[in-house]
Amino acid sequence: MSPLSSSPNWPPQPPLVAILRGLPPGEADDVGRVLLDAGFGALEVPLNRDGALASIARLVALAPRQVAVGAGTVTTTAQVDAVAATGATLIVSPHFDEAVVRHTKALGMLSVPGVFTASEAFAALRAGADALKIFPAEAMPPAGLQALASVLPAGTALWPVGGVTAESLSAWQRVGATGFGIGGALYKPGVALDELRRRAEAYVQAWNSSRSATHP
């Protein structure tokens, strides 16, 4: 099992990943600035919408070096290559595919595959995953994550994704979550920038409050 990457943007601080599904390239700069100003540590554009690679390239050019920028819904090694060509460093998948994880690591990028069972989690760690995306988190309550975390190596990065609200961060963090992917509750195409800023700041504030409570 590989240790966490020593990349300058790993782990992201705070470990909140903005999932920007459907982000138009022409809006990437404005959306990215709002999220960076709010304090998000990672930006992800899923590949299953048009324009994703162009949006990723815009975010890579915008973000400081310590912010992880990359793609979500990555399902093939060819997609990993296409994302790498933008200069991005983060590859997130909805599932675990050993070939995708190993190819990602061979390119020196960060790998966060989706898992739901102990078998998937251990296989992903053996392949070199830097963090585990717990997906869909709606189907695994915090008690389920606590049970899974209890059998995984100490220090395993566990990121629930799916249905995570600012109000639920603390419950997840108390049972072992070390980061989160936040999608539709944060960003959908057409959201006003002021509203996006309000949502983003609420998540960062919730993370900071929860972090202080669990690590006094």
VENBEL-V76414 format. One record per residue. N is the residue number from 1. RES is the residue in three letters. PHI is phi in whole degrees, 0 to 359 (* if undefined). PSI is psi in whole degrees, 0 to 359 (NA if undefined). NEAR is the number of other C-alpha atoms within 10 Angstrom. Layout:
n->N res->RES phi->PHI psi->PSI near->NEAR
n->N res->RES phi->PHI psi->PSI near->NEAR
This chain:
n->1 res->MET phi->* psi->129 near->13
n->2 res->SER phi->276 psi->147 near->10
n->3 res->PRO phi->288 psi->171 near->12
n->4 res->LEU phi->299 psi->147 near->16
n->5 res->SER phi->298 psi->150 near->18
n->6 res->SER phi->264 psi->15 near->9
n->7 res->SER phi->302 psi->147 near->15
n->8 res->PRO phi->297 psi->341 near->11
n->9 res->ASN phi->252 psi->30 near->19
n->10 res->TRP phi->225 psi->136 near->19
n->11 res->PRO phi->287 psi->151 near->22
n->12 res->PRO phi->298 psi->147 near->19
n->13 res->GLN phi->232 psi->119 near->16
n->14 res->PRO phi->290 psi->160 near->18
n->15 res->PRO phi->280 psi->60 near->22
n->16 res->LEU phi->247 psi->122 near->22
n->17 res->VAL phi->256 psi->117 near->25
n->18 res->ALA phi->279 psi->118 near->25
n->19 res->ILE phi->264 psi->108 near->24
n->20 res->LEU phi->254 psi->67 near->27
n->21 res->ARG phi->290 psi->126 near->22
n->22 res->GLY phi->82 psi->16 near->19
n->23 res->LEU phi->294 psi->117 near->25
n->24 res->PRO phi->290 psi->139 near->19
n->25 res->PRO phi->306 psi->324 near->18
n->26 res->GLY phi->291 psi->345 near->12
n->27 res->GLU phi->253 psi->359 near->13
n->28 res->ALA phi->298 psi->319 near->20
n->29 res->ASP phi->296 psi->313 near->17
n->30 res->ASP phi->294 psi->315 near->12
n->31 res->VAL phi->296 psi->315 near->21
n->32 res->GLY phi->300 psi->317 near->22
n->33 res->ARG phi->298 psi->318 near->16
n->34 res->VAL phi->301 psi->313 near->18
n->35 res->LEU phi->291 psi->321 near->23
n->36 res->LEU phi->293 psi->319 near->19
n->37 res->ASP phi->296 psi->326 near->11
n->38 res->ALA phi->287 psi->338 near->19
n->39 res->GLY phi->111 psi->13 near->19
n->40 res->PHE phi->294 psi->142 near->23
n->41 res->GLY phi->264 psi->351 near->24
n->42 res->ALA phi->207 psi->144 near->26
n->43 res->LEU phi->233 psi->130 near->28
n->44 res->GLU phi->230 psi->131 near->28
n->45 res->VAL phi->245 psi->112 near->29
n->46 res->PRO phi->298 psi->144 near->25
n->47 res->LEU phi->279 psi->352 near->23
n->48 res->ASN phi->271 psi->31 near->14
n->49 res->ARG phi->222 psi->151 near->13
n->50 res->ASP phi->298 psi->145 near->14
n->51 res->GLY phi->82 psi->5 near->16
n->52 res->ALA phi->299 psi->314 near->25
n->53 res->LEU phi->296 psi->321 near->23
n->54 res->ALA phi->295 psi->320 near->18
n->55 res->SER phi->295 psi->320 near->27
n->56 res->ILE phi->298 psi->316 near->27
n->57 res->ALA phi->300 psi->321 near->20
n->58 res->ARG phi->295 psi->319 near->18
n->59 res->LEU phi->292 psi->323 near->28
n->60 res->VAL phi->300 psi->317 near->22
n->61 res->ALA phi->292 psi->332 near->14
n->62 res->LEU phi->274 psi->320 near->17
n->63 res->ALA phi->283 psi->144 near->18
n->64 res->PRO phi->292 psi->164 near->13
n->65 res->ARG phi->299 psi->330 near->12
n->66 res->GLN phi->281 psi->354 near->15
n->67 res->VAL phi->265 psi->129 near->27
n->68 res->ALA phi->277 psi->127 near->28
n->69 res->VAL phi->237 psi->137 near->31
n->70 res->GLY phi->188 psi->204 near->33
n->71 res->ALA phi->239 psi->149 near->29
n->72 res->GLY phi->247 psi->176 near->23
n->73 res->THR phi->52 psi->43 near->20
n->74 res->VAL phi->270 psi->121 near->23
n->75 res->THR phi->238 psi->354 near->21
n->76 res->THR phi->223 psi->159 near->14
n->77 res->THR phi->291 psi->331 near->16
n->78 res->ALA phi->296 psi->323 near->12
n->79 res->GLN phi->293 psi->322 near->18
n->80 res->VAL phi->302 psi->315 near->24
n->81 res->ASP phi->299 psi->317 near->13
n->82 res->ALA phi->295 psi->321 near->13
n->83 res->VAL phi->292 psi->318 near->27
n->84 res->ALA phi->302 psi->326 near->21
n->85 res->ALA phi->294 psi->341 near->12
n->86 res->THR phi->277 psi->348 near->19
n->87 res->GLY phi->93 psi->2 near->16
n->88 res->ALA phi->290 psi->160 near->24
n->89 res->THR phi->239 psi->353 near->24
n->90 res->LEU phi->240 psi->129 near->26
n->91 res->ILE phi->239 psi->119 near->29
n->92 res->VAL phi->240 psi->135 near->28
n->93 res->SER phi->236 psi->155 near->24
n->94 res->PRO phi->280 psi->352 near->19
n->95 res->HIS phi->214 psi->176 near->21
n->96 res->PHE phi->258 psi->121 near->23
n->97 res->ASP phi->231 psi->114 near->20
n->98 res->GLU phi->303 psi->319 near->17
n->99 res->ALA phi->297 psi->320 near->13
n->100 res->VAL phi->294 psi->316 near->24
n->101 res->VAL phi->296 psi->311 near->29
n->102 res->ARG phi->294 psi->322 near->19
n->103 res->HIS phi->292 psi->320 near->19
n->104 res->THR phi->302 psi->313 near->26
n->105 res->LYS phi->291 psi->326 near->18
n->106 res->ALA phi->297 psi->333 near->11
n->107 res->LEU phi->270 psi->3 near->12
n->108 res->GLY phi->77 psi->23 near->14
n->109 res->MET phi->257 psi->169 near->23
n->110 res->LEU phi->269 psi->133 near->29
n->111 res->SER phi->244 psi->124 near->27
n->112 res->VAL phi->228 psi->88 near->29
n->113 res->PRO phi->277 psi->156 near->30
n->114 res->GLY phi->277 psi->134 near->26
n->115 res->VAL phi->221 psi->162 near->24
n->116 res->PHE phi->220 psi->339 near->21
n->117 res->THR phi->242 psi->164 near->14
n->118 res->ALA phi->298 psi->322 near->14
n->119 res->SER phi->299 psi->314 near->9
n->120 res->GLU phi->296 psi->319 near->17
n->121 res->ALA phi->297 psi->312 near->25
n->122 res->PHE phi->293 psi->322 near->18
n->123 res->ALA phi->296 psi->320 near->17
n->124 res->ALA phi->294 psi->319 near->26
n->125 res->LEU phi->295 psi->320 near->23
n->126 res->ARG phi->298 psi->327 near->14
n->127 res->ALA phi->284 psi->345 near->21
n->128 res->GLY phi->113 psi->13 near->24
n->129 res->ALA phi->302 psi->140 near->30
n->130 res->ASP phi->274 psi->331 near->26
n->131 res->ALA phi->208 psi->162 near->26
n->132 res->LEU phi->246 psi->124 near->28
n->133 res->LYS phi->276 psi->113 near->29
n->134 res->ILE phi->276 psi->107 near->27
n->135 res->PHE phi->216 psi->135 near->22
n->136 res->PRO phi->275 psi->128 near->15
n->137 res->ALA phi->296 psi->336 near->19
n->138 res->GLU phi->301 psi->331 near->13
n->139 res->ALA phi->267 psi->357 near->12
n->140 res->MET phi->234 psi->104 near->15
n->141 res->PRO phi->293 psi->166 near->12
n->142 res->PRO phi->309 psi->325 near->20
n->143 res->ALA phi->298 psi->326 near->13
n->144 res->GLY phi->292 psi->320 near->14
n->145 res->LEU phi->295 psi->322 near->22
n->146 res->GLN phi->299 psi->318 near->17
n->147 res->ALA phi->294 psi->317 near->13
n->148 res->LEU phi->295 psi->316 near->17
n->149 res->ALA phi->299 psi->330 near->20
n->150 res->SER phi->293 psi->340 near->11
n->151 res->VAL phi->254 psi->354 near->10
n->152 res->LEU phi->271 psi->159 near->15
n->153 res->PRO phi->302 psi->143 near->11
n->154 res->ALA phi->303 psi->138 near->8
n->155 res->GLY phi->90 psi->359 near->12
n->156 res->THR phi->298 psi->128 near->19
n->157 res->ALA phi->281 psi->122 near->21
n->158 res->LEU phi->238 psi->120 near->25
n->159 res->TRP phi->239 psi->99 near->27
n->160 res->PRO phi->298 psi->140 near->30
n->161 res->VAL phi->221 psi->128 near->21
n->162 res->GLY phi->117 psi->106 near->20
n->163 res->GLY phi->76 psi->14 near->17
n->164 res->VAL phi->281 psi->125 near->20
n->165 res->THR phi->250 psi->163 near->17
n->166 res->ALA phi->301 psi->324 near->20
n->167 res->GLU phi->288 psi->336 near->12
n->168 res->SER phi->266 psi->355 near->15
n->169 res->LEU phi->304 psi->315 near->21
n->170 res->SER phi->295 psi->322 near->19
n->171 res->ALA phi->297 psi->319 near->14
n->172 res->TRP phi->293 psi->318 near->22
n->173 res->GLN phi->295 psi->326 near->23
n->174 res->ARG phi->296 psi->336 near->16
n->175 res->VAL phi->254 psi->9 near->17
n->176 res->GLY phi->124 psi->355 near->22
n->177 res->ALA phi->294 psi->134 near->21
n->178 res->THR phi->246 psi->0 near->22
n->179 res->GLY phi->185 psi->176 near->25
n->180 res->PHE phi->212 psi->147 near->25
n->181 res->GLY phi->255 psi->130 near->24
n->182 res->ILE phi->234 psi->119 near->25
n->183 res->GLY phi->251 psi->255 near->20
n->184 res->GLY phi->298 psi->333 near->14
n->185 res->ALA phi->289 psi->345 near->16
n->186 res->LEU phi->255 psi->306 near->23
n->187 res->TYR phi->227 psi->133 near->23
n->188 res->LYS phi->221 psi->148 near->15
n->189 res->PRO phi->308 psi->133 near->12
n->190 res->GLY phi->97 psi->351 near->11
n->191 res->VAL phi->297 psi->139 near->12
n->192 res->ALA phi->292 psi->145 near->12
n->193 res->LEU phi->298 psi->324 near->15
n->194 res->ASP phi->296 psi->320 near->10
n->195 res->GLU phi->290 psi->320 near->12
n->196 res->LEU phi->300 psi->317 near->20
n->197 res->ARG phi->298 psi->317 near->20
n->198 res->ARG phi->299 psi->314 near->14
n->199 res->ARG phi->296 psi->315 near->19
n->200 res->ALA phi->298 psi->316 near->26
n->201 res->GLU phi->295 psi->327 near->19
n->202 res->ALA phi->295 psi->320 near->17
n->203 res->TYR phi->292 psi->316 near->24
n->204 res->VAL phi->295 psi->318 near->20
n->205 res->GLN phi->296 psi->318 near->15
n->206 res->ALA phi->296 psi->319 near->18
n->207 res->TRP phi->299 psi->312 near->23
n->208 res->ASN phi->298 psi->319 near->13
n->209 res->SER phi->294 psi->316 near->14
n->210 res->SER phi->294 psi->321 near->21
n->211 res->ARG phi->298 psi->318 near->17
n->212 res->SER phi->294 psi->323 near->10
n->213 res->ALA phi->289 psi->324 near->12
n->214 res->THR phi->268 psi->344 near->10
n->215 res->HIS phi->227 psi->68 near->8
n->216 res->PRO phi->295 psi->NA near->6
